[in-house]
Amino acid sequence: MTLQQLRYLLAIADSGLNITAAAERLYTSQPGISKQLKLLEQELKVQLFTRKGKSLAAITPAGREVITRARAIMREVENIRSLASDLSGEQEGTLSIATTHTQARYVLPEIIKTFRERYPQVGLELHQGTSEQIAELVANNAVDFAIATGSRHLFPGLVLLPCFHWDRIVLVPKGHELAGTHGRLTLATLVRHPLVTYVFSLTGESSFKNAFAEQELEPDVVFTARDADIIKTYVRMGMGVGVVAGLAYECDDEKDLVALSAEGLFPRCTTWLGFRRDSVLRGYMIEFISLLGPHLTPDLTRDAAALESQAEVDALFADTALPVRGGCGHETTLAL
């Protein structure tokens, strides 16, 4: 058994059992991959795939077990390379991040700019998606870091570090009847208006929905989108009252939109950064974490990475005051 054979095996699994696509992914030949797969099955004395003619039809139960262990082996290979690079003082490598649109659009640009200035030889890859899509990238070992809000149950194999809090805001066009609202908004007020907000999680978990349900209210959600910029567009069109992350409110939005605080109406949200528990964190990875959350010092990050469970990680940060990120005029404050 060779690392090359395991690499070919994973490429086949990640290419939908299409050997030609796997060969293109690895810049090699289709006959070469087929030959190595046959040799691997002969050595292991198990069939990894069922076949239909010359094509692979499905992964066998034995194949799933072997693929799971092959992924773990290849992760350790990368960890050894990362460790060797750090020990030799190299400042080159790659950092692959999967995150949501809100984080990619409103949080990461300044952080990535600073990171690139410090590590110009490190290549950056940014993948955007839903929490479910991010979890799939993590499961396929396709990214180093995941950055998201909530949905922690989708990431059982990661060390999750709390980075910052954020609250929702309510957006209305200037001249809207709520624009001159004095005092605190209520959910009872919001249900009298059509609402425009984020797409709800496929898992059914939604702090937005739960907040209304707890008061036995039924919101009239007329439009949902993953992108806060799209939500703002439809608010401007008059489709409804927007409910978005406060950090998505930019100073240019003040020209025609009014932001109303929704603090206390919905639970405060916490954005976290996660990495695999068996990862070797390069020096530049640890610094990126510090840029995202200044309280995440290198020593604290290493301490968290060494813990055996997420419960222990949560206990480590139990008394940590996280920053609260907001939009225009309220970029970052400290949670009280």
N, C-alpha and C positions, 0 to 999 in steps of 0.2 A: 504494500500500500504506500502511495506517495502523496505528498501535498498537492502535486499537480492533479492527481486523480480526484482528490477531494474538491479542489477548485473547480474542476470540470463538472463534478456531481452537483455542486451548488449552482453553478451557472445554468445547468439544465433545469433544475427546480425553479430557479428565478426567471427563466425564460418561457414558462408555460409548457415545459417538456418538449420544446422545439429545439432540436439539436443544432439546426442551421443557425437559429438566432443566438444560441449559446456560443457557437463558434465565432460569430460576428462580434459578440460581446467581448470575447477573449482574444480576438485577432488571430485565430488559428483555423484549422481546417475541420470540416464536419467529419470526414473519415477518421481523423486523429482522435477526436472526442469519442466517437463510437467505439473505436478500438480500446481506448483506455477504460471506458465504462464496462466493456465486456471483460477486460482483464480484472477489474475491481470485483465484479460479480463472481468471477471464477475463483478469485482468492478468498473472498468472504463466504463462498458457497451458499449465497442467498440471492434471490431475484429482487432487485431494487425497484424495478418498474414492470408493470404489465405492458404487453405490446399488442398492437393491432397492425399486422403486416410488418412493415419496416418502421412504423412510427411508434412512439411511446404513448400509451393510453392513460396510465395513472401511476401514482406512487403506491407501492405496496406498504403494508404495515411495517415490515422490516426496513423498507426504504425510508419511511418517515423517521424511524429511530436512528438510522445511520446519518441521515441529513441533519437531525438535531445535534448529534455529537460532532459532525463535521463542521457545523457552524461554530461550535464552541472551540474546536481545535484551531480554526482559521482566525477566530478572535484572539486566541492566545498568541498565534504567530504575529499578528499585528501588534499586540501588546509588547512582545519581545523586541520588535523593531522600534516601537516608540520608546521603550526603555533604553535601548542602545543609543538612539538618537539623542535623548536627553543627557545620558551619561557622557556622550562625546561633545556636548555643548552645541549641537546643531540647532539652528533657529529656522529650519525649513520643515515643511510638511503640509498637511491639509487639515482643515476643520470644516466638518459638514454638520449643518444645523437644520433641523426640521421645526417649524413653528407655524403659528396662525398668522393670518393677514394683519391683524391688529398689531401684533408684536413686530412683524417685519416692516410694517409701514410707519409706525409711530414711535417705536422704542429703539429698534436696532440700528437705524442709520448712523446716529452719532457714535454709538458704541463701536460699530464696525469701522467707521472712519478712524477713530482713535487706535483701534487694534491694528489696522493696516499700516498706520504710521509707525507703530512700534515693531510690527512683524511683517515687513514687506515681502518676505520670501514664503509666507504661509498662504496657500491657496484656500479660498473660502467658497463653500457651496451652501446655498440657502434654498430650502424646500418649503413651500407653503402648502397648508392643507388643513383639514378639520382634525380634531383630536383623534378620531378613528384612523384617518390617513397617516397621521404622525405615528400612531402606535404601530401601524403596519410597517412603516419604514424602520422603526426601532426593532421590531421582531425580525426583519430581514437583514439586520446588521448593516443598514445602509447609511446610518448617520451616527455622529459622535454624541451630539447633544439634542435633546428635545426641550423645547420651551413652549409652555402652554399654561392655561388657567383651568383649574378644576380637573375633572375627569381622571383623577389619580388612580382610580380602579383599573384603568386601561393600561397602566404601566407598572405592573407588579414587580418586574425585574430590575427597576431603576432605583438609583439613589436620587431622591427628589429634594432639591435645596430651595427653600423659600426666598424669592428675590425681592418682590415688592407687592404692595396692595394697590388696588384701584377701585373706584366707585363708578357707578353709572351716572349719566346725566340725561336730562330730557331736552330735546332740541325742538324748537318751533321757529317758523319764519317770523321776522319782524312784522308786527301788526296782528299776529295771532292773539286770540283772546287770553291765552295763558302767558303771553310775553310780559304782561304787566303784573303777573301774580306776585303778591306780597306774602311773605311768610312761607312756611314749608308746604310743599305739594303733598297730596295724599293719593293713595292708590284709588280711592273712591272717585277722586277727580279725574284720574287718568282713564278709568274705564268708560267715562263719558265721551271719549275721543277714539277714533281709529288709531291704531299704533303700528309703527314701523320699527322693526328691531332685527336682531341677529337670528340666523337659522338655529333651530333648536337641535340639541344633541340627538343622535339616532338612538341612544340608549334610553331616552326618556327622561334623563336627569336634567332639570332646568330650575335654577334658583329663581329665574324670572317667573315661570309658571307657578312655582310653589308659593311665592310671595303673595300672589293674588288668591290662590286656593286657600291659604291660611285665613284669609278674611272673607272667604266664600264669595269671591268676586270672579267674574269671567271677562278677561280682557278681549277686546275686539282687534285681534292682530290681522291686519289686512295685507301685509307684505313683509317678507323676511329675506335677508341676504347675509352672506358671510363677510362682505366688505363694507366697512363703515362709510367709505366714500360714496358707495352706491346708496346706502341708507340716507345719507345727507342729500343726495340728488333728489330722491323721492319726497323727502320732507320739503325741499324747496318747491317741488311741484304741487305741494298741498295735498299729497295723498294721505298723510297722517302725521301724528306726533312721533318723533323719533326717540328711541331709548337706546343709547350707545355707551361705550366705554368713555369715561371722562377724558382719558388721555388721547382720544381721537378728535378732540375739539381743538382746532388750530386758530391762530390769530386772524387769518384771512376769513375764517367762517363768521367772524363778528360783523362783517359787512352786511350780511342778510339773515343770519341765524342768531337766535337767543338761546343760551344754555342755562337751564334751570337745574339746580342741585336735586339729585335723587338720593342723596346720602340718607340712610336710614330706611328708605323704602324697600331696598333690596339688600341682601347680604353683601358685605364687602368682599371683593374677589382678591385672590392671591395668585400671582404668576410665579411659576416655579421653573427651575432648570433641572433636567434629569440626565443621568448618564448610567451606563451599565455598571453593575456592581463589580464586574471583573475587569473593568477598563483600567489601563495605565494612563493617568492624566499627564500629558506633556506639560512643560512649563508654560507654554503659550496658552494652553487650554485653561490652566488655573488662573492665568491673568485675565482671560476673557470673562471667566466667571466673576472675578472681582470687579470688572468694569460694569457688568450687568447689575450686581448687587454689592456696593462698597462694603457692606458688613460681612460679606463672604471673603474673609481674608484667606490667604493661601493655607495658613495653619488650620483654620477652621474647616476649610474645604477638605483638606487631607484627613482631618479627624472624622468628618462625616463619612468620607469614602471608606474608612476602615471599619465602620460599624456594620453589624451583621443584619440589621433589620431597619425598615423604615420607621418603626415605632421608636427606635433608639435615636434616629436622625431627628424625628419630630421633637423628642425630649431635649435634644441638644439645643434646638432653636426655640424652645418654649418661652424663654424670657427675652428673646431678641426683639427689639423694636424695629419693625420693617419700615422702609420709606413708603410713602403714599404718592403714587404718580398721578398727575392730573394733566389737563390740557392747558390752553393758552392762559398765562398768568398764574397757573397753579401747577407748574411742571413737576416739582418734587417737594414734599414736606415729610415730616417725621410723624409716624403714628403715635398718638398719645396713649 
